[in-house]
């Protein structure tokens, strides 16, 4: 399994559709936005099959990790860890970026804490799903 940058937005969007819209019931209007064109996209591949993706947005000194998803049958296999480690590595390489930030679904905060992120602020709803902002200072 490997994670790398991709320009294949169709594959990333297809993965996000399966996980967010079909599986989690996120409204399509909440999933699709106009930020994909300015983002860095990461794609996790396993034996030639796309299994996960993440999107990175650069905002001042902060790199925002978002749209992180892994196909249900591939969760718990290390794909998510590889995606987040690759995202952090990409952001660390950008001059001026001092932290990574993400909005974790609340049930997944422990996953991100194991990777060095800490919770900030209060829990909130995003697309009807409880979320918690988390940050990793570089």
N, C-alpha and C positions, 0 to 999 in steps of 0.2 A: 504494500500500500504506500502511495506517495501523495504528497500535497504540493501543488505548485500554482503559480499565477496562471490565469487563463483569460482569454478574450472571448471565449465561447459563452456569451450571456444566455443563449437559448438553453444550454445544458443546466446552468445555474438556476435559471428561472423554472425549469421543469422540476428540478429537485425541490425547490422552494414551494412550488405548487403542490407537489405530493405531500410534503410534510406540513406546511402551514395551512394551506387552503383545504385540501382533502382530508388530512388526518386530524388537524387541530381545529378546523372550522373557522379559521381567520378569514374575514371578508376579503374578497379579491381587491377591493378598493384600498384596504389597509396594507396589503402585501405589495402591491405594485405602486411604485412611486417614480419620480423623475431623477433619482440619485444614482441609479445604476451606471449611467454614462460617465460619471466623475469618479467612480469607485475603483478600487483594486479588488479583483475577484480571485478567490482561491478555490481550487477544486481538488477534492480528494478522490483518487482513483484506486480501485482494487481489482487487479487482474483484468484491466481494460474496461472496467465498469465504473461509472460515476456514482459515488456513494455519499458524498457530502460536499458542502460548500460554505463559504463565509464571505462577507463583504466588508471592506475596510474603507472608511471615509476619513480624510484628514481635515481637522478642525483646529486651527491655531497650533497649540502645543499638544493637542490631544488627538490620538488616533482612535476612532470609534469602530469597534468590532460589532458587526450586526449580521442579521439574516443567517445566523449559524444554524445549519441543519444537517442531520445525518439520517439516512433511511432507517426505518424502524428495525429492519432485520440486521443492521450493521451496528446498532448501538451496543455499547459495552465491549467493543472489540478494539478500542484505541483510536478509532477514526476521529472522534471529537477532540481527544487530547492532541492528536497530530495537527488538526486544524487550528486549534488555539495556539499551540506552540509555533506553528508556521506564521500565524497572524502576528503574534508578538514579535517574532524575528523580523518580519517585514517592516513592522512599525519602528522597531529599534534602529533599523537601517536608514530611516528617513531623518535627515538633519532637522533639528528643532522640535521633534516630537519627544515629549517628556513623560507621557503616560498613555496607557491603553484604557479605554472605558467601554463598558458594554451594559446592556440591559438584559439581565438574566431572567428567564422564567423562574419564579420563586422556588419551584421544586428543584431547580438545578444549581442553586447557589453553592452548595457543598462541592460540586464538581469544579466550579471556578475557584473556590477558596483553595482547593488542593493544588491549583496551578498558580497560586500567589495573589489572586485578586482579593480585595476586601470590599465589604458592603459599604455603601454611602447612601445617605438620605433615607427616605421612607419608601415602603412598598407602594406600588401604584398599579393601575390596570392599563394594559396596552392590548387593544383588540379583544377586550374582555378577559384577558389572562393576567393573573397577578405577576408582576415583575419587580425586580430589585436592581438598582444601578450598582455597578461594581467597578473598581478601578485598580490598576496595577501601575505603580509609579516606577519609572526607569532610573 
